[in-house]
């Protein structure tokens, strides 16, 4: 069997795999690659099949840019028809297994933030812990508008409530002025 073919382009592959991806969006690239090879008699590269699958997913569900641009209108409609709708300006999350694992770690956490670059911006805040074998355990995350005192207060209060309720937890940070302000505020860690 020959490797690839110049006429076996993204459009042709996308058209062939459309029904398979629509039936199962999680179908692997390798499976799609084999199906394309069996049907056309040429082996398409992994990259070409991956790009074709992305094209099909965008055709079925819309692309990321479209979805993101629709969000303000969708949220406005939600508020119009459901006035008690809660709007999120920040999001905090953790995983139950991480919370449970932290109970067996040293009472020490490291916190830091990093700017999110690209289309959407914002800042990712994160807390990590370390077990007795010096393995790192991520325990909590948040996406916020930036490294502000209010954003760090939000993160630290949820961290305290959901992950580190025990007293005496030590915090390591880069001593960013917003972290200092949040830690020194009443009711923080």
Secondary structure, 3 states (H helix, E strand, C coil): CEECCCCCCHHHHHHHHHHHHHHCCCCCHHHHHHHHHHHHCEECCHHHHHHHHHHHHHHHHCCHHHHHHHHHHHHHHHHHHCCCCCCCCCEEECCHHHHHHHCCCCCEEEEEEEECCCCCCCEEEEEEEECCCCCEEEEEEEEECCCCHHHHHHHHHHHHHHCCCCCCCEEECCCCHHHHHHHHCCCCC
